[in-house]
C-alpha cells in the first residue's frame, strides 16, 4: 500500500511538472540579458519635456523621457543658415511619421542645416561585453510643403553610433559610427553598429543627422531603438 501511494505521488508530480514548467527568472535577474532591449524608453513614448543643460532651459528642445539632445554649435565664420540648433519635439500627431506606438522623436531646422541628434547612457554593463545598437528612422527633406514627399532633398545623412567608454562628446574619436545612410519618407533600420564595452562598464548611444542644403524642411524622425547584448553582460541601468 505504501509503495502504491508513493508511485501515485510520483505520477502526479510528473503531470504537474509537464503542465506547469519550472519558473525561469526574468532576463536580467540572473545576468541573462542577451536579447533584452537595454535602452530606457526605446520607443520614444511618454510625456515630452523641455531639456535643461544645467541651469539653462532650451524651450525648443522637447525631449522624450530618457533621451538628451546634442548639436554642433555655429562658429563666428558660419553663415546664419549653417549648423543651427535643431528644434526637437514629438512627431505626433503626424501618424505617417510614427512607426509604432503613439509618438516618435523628431528634430528639424527651418531653412537651415544642422549636425545633431540624441543620445543615452547605459551603466552597469560588464566590461568586455559585446553590444549591438540600431534604430528606425525616416527623413523629410524638401523645399515644398507636401509632408509625404521629399522633393529634391538636401543630402541628409543618417548615422548611429556607440561610445564604448561612456563619454557624452558626440565628436569623440571613441565613437563607432555606422555608415551614412539616406532614408526619405519611409522608415528603415539604421545600423546595426557594434562595439565592446570598456573598463568603466558604461556606454553611450548616439544618433546623428546632418544635411548639406538649407531647404525649407530638413526633418528627421526616429522610433523603436534597440540595444542588445550579443555576448557577456550581467546588469544594465539606463
N, C-alpha and C positions, 0 to 999 in steps of 0.2 A: 504493500500500500504506500509506504513511504517513497519507494523508488518511482512508483507511478505518479505520485504527486510532484516530485522533483522534475520528472520528464515533462509533465504538463506545464510547469512553470517555465521551463526552458523553451518549450514550444511557443508559449505566449510571448516570451521575451523576444524571440526571433521575429514574430509578427510585428511587435511594436517597433523594433529597430528597422524593419523594412518599410513600414508605413511612415514612421517619424524618424528620419535620419538624424545622426548626431549633430548637435548645434555647432556651427562654424563661426568663429569670431569674425566680425566685420573687418573689411580691409582697413589697415592702419592700426588696429588694436594689437596685433601681434607682429607688425612690421611688414605684412604682405600688401604692399602698396602698388605693386605693378598693375597697370591698367586703370588705376583710380585717378581721376582728374584732381590735381593738387591745387588748382587756382581758386582763389576767392572770387565768387560771382563771375564765372566764366561766360555766362550768357548776357552780361551787362544789363541785368534786371534791377528792380528796386527803385527807390526814390533818388533821383539825381540831385546833387547839391553843389553849391559853389566851392571851388577849390581855393585853399589858403596856402600860400607859401610863407610859413611862419606867421608874422602878424599882417601880411599883405593879402587882401582878398582879390580874387580875379572874377569879376562879375560875369565875364564871357566864357568862363571855364566851368560848365556844369557837367560834373563827372558822375559816372556810375559808381556805386559803392565798391570799394576795394581797389580802385584804379586811380592813377595820378597822371597828369599831362606833362609833356615836355615839348619844347620847340627851340629852334635856332633863333637867336636874337639878331636884330638888324645891327649892322655896323654903320658908322657915320658915312661910309662910302656907298652904301646901298641906296638905290632909288626907293621911293616910298612904297612901291608895289612888291618889292622883293623881300623874302624872309620875314613876312609879317607873322604876328602871333595868330594861330588859327583860333576860330571860335568853336568851342566844344559844347555839345548838347546831346540829348537823346534823339534818336531818329523818329520816334513816334510823333505824330500819328501816321507817317508815311509807311503803310504796311508793305509796299513793294520794296522798301529798304530794310526790312526786318526779316532775318532768316528764320528765327524761331522765337517763341515766347512773345512778350509784349513790348520789347524795346531792343535797341542796338546803340552802340556808341558812335556818334558822328562828330567829325570836325571838318572845318572848311575855311577858306578865305574868299572874299568877295572882291573881284577884280584885283587879285593879288596871288602870290605864290608863297609857299611855306615849306619848311622841313620840320616835321613834327610828328608826334604820336602819343602813345600812352605807355605806362609801364606798371609792373607789380613785382614786389619782392616776396620770396618764399623762404622761410627759415627752417632750420632743424632737419635738413636732408643729410643723410650720411655722406661724408666726403668720399669721392670716387664713384658715386652712383652716376648712372647714365640717364639723361633726361631727353625728352622729345617734346617740342613745342610747335603748335600750329594754330591758325585762326582763319575764319571765313571772312572774306572782305569783298566789297564792290566799290567802284568809283563812279561818280557822275562828274564829268568834266566837259563843259560846254560854254559857248558864247551865247546860247539861246536858252529859253526858259522852259522847254519841254523836259519835265523831270524824269522821263523814261528813256531819253536818248542822249548819249554823249556825242554831240555834233562837233567834229574837228577837235578832239580832246587835246589837252595841254601837256601831253607827255608825262602823265602822273605815274610814278613808280611806287611799288609797294614792297615792303620787306618785313620780316620778323626776325628777332634776334634773342640770344641768351648771353648774359654775362655770368659766367660760372663762378666769379669772385663775389657776386652780390653787390656790385657797385651801382650807382644811380646816374653816372655820366653817360648820356646817350652817344657820346662821341669817343668813348673809351676804345682803345685797340683790343681790349679783352673780349669784346662782344663778338660772338659768332653769328653772322648775318646770313640769311637765306639769299638766294639770287634775286635780283629785282624782277618783279612781275608787273604786267599791265592787265588790269581786270576792270572792264567797264560794264555797268548796267546789269550784271548778274553775279550772284555770289559764287565765288570759287575759293578753294582752300589754298592758303599761302603757307609754305613750308612743306613738310616739317623740317625744322632745324634741330640739330642735336649737339649736346655738349656734356662734358664730365664735370661734376660738382667739385669745386675747390675745397681747400682745407677748412674754410670757415663754415661750410655746410649751409651757405646762403647763396641764392641765385636770384637774378633779376631778369624779367622778361619784357622785351621791348617790341613795340610795333612802330613802323615808320612809313610815312607817305611824303613824297616830295615831287613837285611839278616844275616844269620849265617855263610855262607861259602864263601870263596873268589874265586868264579868261574870267568871265563873269562868275562862273561856278567852278570851283575846284573842291569837291566834297568827297570824303571817304567815309564808308560805313563798315563797322566791324561787329561781328557777332560770333558766338559759340567758339571761344578759345579753348584750347586743350593743352594741358601739361601732364605728361605721364612719365613714370619711371620705367625705363627699359630694363635696368638691372640694378640691384642693390637697393638701399633705402630702408629706413626704419620709421622715421617720423617726419612730418612736414607741417609747418604752420604758416599760412599766408599772413 
